[in-house]
Amino acid sequence: IRMIKILANDGISPDGQTLLEEAGYEVDTTRIPQADLPGVIGQYDVLIVRSATKVTKEVIDAGTNLKIIARGGVGLDNIDTDYARSKGITVFNTPAASSQAVAELAFAHMFSLARFLHGSNRAMPVSGGTEYDKLKKKFSDGIQLRGRTLGIIGFGRIGQEAARIGIGLGMNVLAVDPMIDEARIDIKPYNSEYITMAVSVPTVEMDELFAKSDFITLHVPFSGGTPIIGKAQFDKMKKGVCLINTSRGGTVDEEALLEAMASGKVAGAGLDVFDFEPTPRPEILSHPNISLTPHIGASTLEAQANIGLELADRILAFFGD
Ligand code: NAD
C-alpha cells in the first residue's frame, strides 16, 4: 500500500501532526512557495492550508493524487472550493476548533461591561489621593451576572458553548435560532468523570429575547444584507441592556448602536468585530462604554492546537483509520 502523504503548507500544530504520524502518514511541513506548488503537489494525497496558501485551479489541476484539501480555521475563501469538489476532492475546514475560545471572549466582554474593566483600565493611571477615590466611586455600581437574563442570537456551535457558560454562572439563558427548536446541552464540570448535567434549552421568538434580556450576544453567520440588529430591534430591548458582538461586522448596525447608547437604551457594548476592519469608526474606538478587542475571538493557544487535532481527526476518518 502506498503511504498517505500530506503537505501542511501553512503548518499544523504538533499535536495534530503527531496524531497523523502515529497512524503512519507522512506529514511534510516544508513551506512550498506558491509558484512552486503546482510542480510538487502531484505527489500528495492531502493538502492542508491556513489562509496564506492559495489553492487555485492550477494547483488543483496539478494535484492529480489529491483526495482532500483541508483548511485549518474558519473560511474557505483561499480555496477554489467549487472547482476542487467538481474534481471529486473533499474540501473542509475546522469550524468547531475555536467555538470555546469565541464563547469565552463573549463572556470576557460581559464581565468587562458588568464591572467596567475597560473603563477602569483606561482611567487607572492616576496620581492617587482624591483622584483614586473618584475612580472608586465611578466604578462602584457594577452588577453581577448571576440572575441576569442572557439572550443568545444564533444557537449553533458558539451559541451553545455560550449557553453552557451562562448556565454555569447562574444566568437565565434564552436563545433564538430559526433552525433549532430545542437544544440539549451536556454540561460537564471540567475533567469530572462523574458529573454530567443534561440541560434542554428551548429557543424563543426574537421579540421575547429583546424584551427580557439584560445581555444579548450574537453568534450568527453573516453574508451581507440588512443587519440583524438595527434601530427597530434596539427599540424593542430593555433599557440598560448590554450587547456583545463576536460574530461578524455588519450583523449590528453600528450607527444605530451609537444612537441607542446615546439615548441610554444600551448601557454597554462589547465588540470583537466591526463594520470597518482594520479601521473601525473612531466614535466606536473612543466610546467610554464599549469594550473592544481586535477580532481575536478564535485566537487562543487551545483553539490553535484544536485546529490541528480536528484536521487530523477528519483526515483519519476519511481514510478509515
Ligand atoms: P454555526 O453555524 O454553528 O451556528 C450559527 C447558528 O446561527 C445556526 O444554528 C443558524 O441557524 C443560526 N442563525 C442563522 N441566522 C440567524 C438569525 N438571523 N437569527 C438567529 N439565528 C440565526 O456557527 P458558529 O460556529 O457558532 O459561528 C457563529 C459565528 O461566529 C460565525 O458568523 C462566525 O463567522 C463567527 N466567528 C467569529 C470568530 C471571531 O474571531 N470573532 C471566530 C469564529 C467564528
Residues whose N, C-alpha, C, O or C-beta is under 5 A from the ligand:
A	BS01	NAD	V74 P95 V102 I153 G154 F155 G156 R157 I158 G159 V176 D177 P178 M179 H219 V220 P221 F222 T246 S247 R248 D272 H295 I296 G297 A298
